[in-house]
Amino acid sequence: MEKYRVVFQLNEEDPLRINLVLSNIRNLIADLGGENLEIELVGYSNGVKIFLHSSEYAEIIDNLMFSGVKFAACSNTLNAMGIKTGRLVKGVEMVSSGIGELVRKQSHGWIYIRP
């Protein structure tokens, strides 16, 4: 069976939105099974802040990575905010731009979710 490929986006640091997207990811894994999914969360603008190892969400991100979820941070945003990659949770990948990553994923048939 082909895996479902789903890309989520996060571009704000509102705790309600952050908890919603993380909950949506966990619920999707519980419903369809991690072995049937390829999931990526793309963070740009203020959304990249959850990827900081000092973030209150760092442990959740670690756990989701263990479940196979990929996390992608926008290089443009990190550069604009002066955030060095060493401040990110280990395993967070860099992409040239968050919007570009979303466009690439969707053009390759990924399902796009913006909670």
ROVOTOR-583807 format. One line per field, with one value per residue: residue number from 1; x, y, z of N, C-alpha, C in turn; residue in three letters. Coordinates in pm, whole numbers, always signed. Example, Ala and Ser with C-alpha at 12.3 -4.5 7.8 and 13.67 -1.06 7.14 Angstrom:
BEGIN
vexse	1, 2
n.east	+1319, +1285
n.north	-569, -225
n.up	+780, +708
ca.east	+1230, +1367
ca.north	-450, -106
ca.up	+780, +714
c.east	+1320, +1290
c.north	-330, +3
c.up	+780, +787
lumfi	ALA, SER
# end
This chain:
BEGIN
vexse	1, 2, 3, 4, 5, 6, 7, 8, 9, 10, 11, 12, 13, 14, 15, 16, 17, 18, 19, 20, 21, 22, 23, 24, 25, 26, 27, 28, 29, 30, 31, 32, 33, 34, 35, 36, 37, 38, 39, 40, 41, 42, 43, 44, 45, 46, 47, 48, 49, 50, 51, 52, 53, 54, 55, 56, 57, 58, 59, 60, 61, 62, 63, 64, 65, 66, 67, 68, 69, 70, 71, 72, 73, 74, 75, 76, 77, 78, 79, 80, 81, 82, 83, 84, 85, 86, 87, 88, 89, 90, 91, 92, 93, 94, 95, 96, 97, 98, 99, 100, 101, 102, 103, 104, 105, 106, 107, 108, 109, 110, 111, 112, 113, 114, 115
n.east	+84, +52, +191, +16, +76, +136, +144, +185, +137, +282, +276, +270, +293, +99, -25, -265, -298, -59, -80, -304, -213, -12, -164, -339, -157, -74, -324, -380, -178, -256, -502, -459, -226, +118, +290, +167, +192, +348, +468, +512, +595, +598, +760, +746, +796, +676, +624, +851, +960, +880, +1055, +1288, +1534, +1497, +1230, +902, +784, +971, +1019, +787, +817, +1051, +946, +754, +921, +1049, +841, +843, +774, +861, +1030, +1050, +1231, +1214, +1469, +1493, +1335, +1470, +1718, +1634, +1542, +1768, +1835, +2035, +2120, +2208, +2055, +1825, +1599, +1750, +1762, +1568, +1502, +1641, +1494, +1493, +1293, +989, +736, +803, +868, +615, +481, +634, +585, +303, +286, +384, +186, +128, -88, -223, -238, -366, -412
n.north	-119, +220, +497, +751, +1086, +1372, +1716, +1957, +2295, +2562, +2885, +3063, +3164, +3119, +2960, +2807, +2744, +2609, +2386, +2274, +2196, +2011, +1825, +1744, +1608, +1397, +1269, +1194, +1005, +815, +738, +650, +507, +508, +370, +390, +642, +944, +1221, +1570, +1865, +2195, +2480, +2828, +3185, +3306, +3050, +2890, +2905, +2704, +2504, +2550, +2435, +2521, +2555, +2500, +2298, +2122, +1858, +1725, +1747, +1595, +1341, +1304, +1300, +1060, +898, +918, +1156, +1436, +1747, +2070, +2365, +2700, +2850, +3116, +3253, +3186, +3310, +3581, +3620, +3585, +3338, +3073, +2753, +2572, +2617, +2481, +2201, +1888, +1724, +1863, +1968, +2182, +2401, +2579, +2775, +2818, +2845, +2771, +2501, +2400, +2438, +2272, +2019, +1995, +1999, +1754, +1585, +1572, +1592, +1885, +2053, +2304, +2376
n.up	+0, -82, +91, +275, +213, +386, +442, +683, +787, +974, +1082, +1286, +1635, +1820, +2100, +2097, +1824, +1776, +1950, +1833, +1573, +1642, +1783, +1580, +1416, +1585, +1619, +1356, +1310, +1500, +1393, +1120, +1135, +1185, +1014, +774, +684, +569, +704, +726, +896, +822, +920, +926, +934, +1244, +1326, +1329, +1577, +1753, +1702, +1838, +2066, +2321, +2342, +2475, +2341, +2251, +2347, +2265, +1990, +1957, +2030, +1828, +1607, +1656, +1594, +1326, +1203, +1008, +1041, +917, +881, +779, +606, +525, +713, +953, +908, +888, +1147, +1289, +1395, +1475, +1338, +1528, +1749, +1716, +1764, +1757, +1449, +1314, +992, +738, +504, +196, +167, +346, +223, -36, +9, +78, -164, -333, -214, -245, -524, -579, -504, -230, +53, +177, +484, +684, +990
ca.east	+0, +124, +170, -46, +178, +64, +228, +119, +209, +268, +342, +242, +333, -17, -30, -382, -269, +50, -136, -395, -138, +54, -271, -382, -56, -86, -451, -368, -97, -339, -610, -415, -106, +242, +351, +94, +198, +468, +419, +611, +546, +681, +748, +803, +756, +687, +607, +980, +1001, +858, +1167, +1402, +1547, +1450, +1085, +824, +737, +1086, +1001, +682, +879, +1137, +861, +694, +1030, +1067, +729, +864, +735, +972, +1008, +1129, +1235, +1242, +1599, +1471, +1287, +1577, +1815, +1572, +1530, +1900, +1837, +2136, +2068, +2245, +1951, +1706, +1592, +1828, +1680, +1488, +1567, +1633, +1449, +1527, +1181, +874, +633, +855, +855, +474, +449, +696, +513, +172, +301, +414, +71, +108, -210, -185, -325, -337, -513
ca.north	+0, +346, +578, +883, +1190, +1488, +1826, +2055, +2421, +2643, +3013, +3152, +3107, +3113, +2828, +2730, +2693, +2511, +2264, +2216, +2127, +1894, +1730, +1691, +1512, +1277, +1203, +1132, +884, +717, +693, +580, +428, +571, +295, +423, +787, +1025, +1350, +1677, +1993, +2305, +2600, +2952, +3302, +3277, +2907, +2822, +2916, +2578, +2417, +2582, +2334, +2582, +2566, +2407, +2193, +2044, +1715, +1674, +1735, +1476, +1221, +1290, +1258, +918, +833, +931, +1287, +1525, +1888, +2152, +2506, +2792, +2919, +3261, +3301, +3175, +3417, +3709, +3629, +3567, +3210, +2978, +2616, +2503, +2640, +2401, +2062, +1802, +1650, +1955, +1990, +2317, +2414, +2714, +2861, +2741, +2847, +2688, +2361, +2365, +2430, +2150, +1901, +1987, +1966, +1611, +1508, +1570, +1655, +2005, +2083, +2421, +2377
ca.up	+0, -86, +211, +266, +233, +439, +487, +768, +794, +1095, +1062, +1399, +1763, +1907, +2163, +2052, +1689, +1788, +2009, +1735, +1469, +1701, +1812, +1450, +1372, +1671, +1588, +1224, +1330, +1573, +1306, +999, +1163, +1141, +904, +652, +667, +561, +754, +746, +945, +773, +1000, +875, +1012, +1388, +1348, +1350, +1718, +1826, +1672, +1925, +2172, +2446, +2333, +2557, +2252, +2205, +2379, +2177, +1858, +1965, +2029, +1695, +1518, +1682, +1525, +1183, +1151, +972, +1070, +825, +917, +670, +619, +513, +842, +1053, +881, +921, +1293, +1350, +1468, +1425, +1334, +1651, +1850, +1682, +1808, +1668, +1354, +1233, +864, +683, +366, +148, +207, +392, +119, -145, +48, +67, -306, -385, -164, -309, -666, -585, -460, -85, +105, +252, +598, +764, +1097
c.east	+89, +91, +95, +65, +106, +164, +142, +201, +182, +345, +312, +281, +221, -28, -151, -357, -162, -3, -232, -318, -70, -48, -324, -285, -66, -213, -446, -287, -179, -447, -561, -293, +19, +307, +285, +106, +340, +420, +536, +537, +645, +654, +816, +743, +769, +668, +738, +1020, +975, +972, +1291, +1412, +1508, +1297, +1017, +772, +849, +1069, +894, +738, +970, +1055, +798, +800, +1054, +958, +738, +824, +860, +932, +1103, +1117, +1278, +1373, +1583, +1428, +1398, +1681, +1759, +1562, +1663, +1911, +1937, +2080, +2102, +2144, +1825, +1714, +1668, +1734, +1587, +1567, +1548, +1580, +1474, +1418, +1063, +765, +677, +841, +709, +432, +507, +619, +378, +183, +337, +305, +49, -22, -167, -288, -276, -445, -547
c.north	+125, +428, +707, +984, +1320, +1592, +1926, +2183, +2490, +2772, +3114, +3084, +3109, +2973, +2744, +2668, +2586, +2379, +2195, +2138, +2001, +1784, +1666, +1584, +1383, +1200, +1133, +1002, +776, +658, +606, +491, +491, +502, +327, +570, +837, +1166, +1447, +1800, +2099, +2427, +2717, +3068, +3264, +3130, +2834, +2820, +2788, +2480, +2444, +2479, +2388, +2594, +2464, +2290, +2099, +1894, +1651, +1652, +1613, +1348, +1197, +1249, +1108, +837, +849, +1064, +1369, +1668, +1969, +2299, +2589, +2867, +3070, +3320, +3297, +3284, +3553, +3729, +3612, +3440, +3117, +2836, +2537, +2521, +2556, +2261, +1979, +1722, +1738, +1986, +2135, +2308, +2558, +2815, +2773, +2732, +2761, +2540, +2315, +2349, +2302, +2025, +1886, +1951, +1820, +1525, +1499, +1640, +1768, +2033, +2210, +2429, +2519
c.up	+0, +40, +178, +295, +267, +486, +563, +765, +927, +1074, +1172, +1529, +1866, +1967, +2120, +1915, +1694, +1843, +1913, +1629, +1523, +1735, +1684, +1400, +1454, +1639, +1453, +1234, +1399, +1481, +1191, +1021, +1103, +1023, +769, +613, +644, +593, +767, +797, +901, +859, +931, +953, +1161, +1421, +1374, +1497, +1797, +1804, +1758, +2036, +2308, +2450, +2425, +2474, +2207, +2231, +2291, +2037, +1854, +1955, +1892, +1592, +1533, +1612, +1373, +1122, +1122, +1001, +984, +863, +797, +696, +611, +647, +947, +1033, +921, +1073, +1365, +1432, +1400, +1433, +1460, +1764, +1826, +1741, +1706, +1579, +1272, +1106, +820, +541, +324, +181, +246, +286, +2, -115, +37, -79, -366, -342, -234, -456, -686, -521, -309, -51, +197, +361, +666, +872, +1142
lumfi	MET, GLU, LYS, TYR, ARG, VAL, VAL, PHE, GLN, LEU, ASN, GLU, GLU, ASP, PRO, LEU, ARG, ILE, ASN, LEU, VAL, LEU, SER, ASN, ILE, ARG, ASN, LEU, ILE, ALA, ASP, LEU, GLY, GLY, GLU, ASN, LEU, GLU, ILE, GLU, LEU, VAL, GLY, TYR, SER, ASN, GLY, VAL, LYS, ILE, PHE, LEU, HIS, SER, SER, GLU, TYR, ALA, GLU, ILE, ILE, ASP, ASN, LEU, MET, PHE, SER, GLY, VAL, LYS, PHE, ALA, ALA, CYS, SER, ASN, THR, LEU, ASN, ALA, MET, GLY, ILE, LYS, THR, GLY, ARG, LEU, VAL, LYS, GLY, VAL, GLU, MET, VAL, SER, SER, GLY, ILE, GLY, GLU, LEU, VAL, ARG, LYS, GLN, SER, HIS, GLY, TRP, ILE, TYR, ILE, ARG, PRO
# end
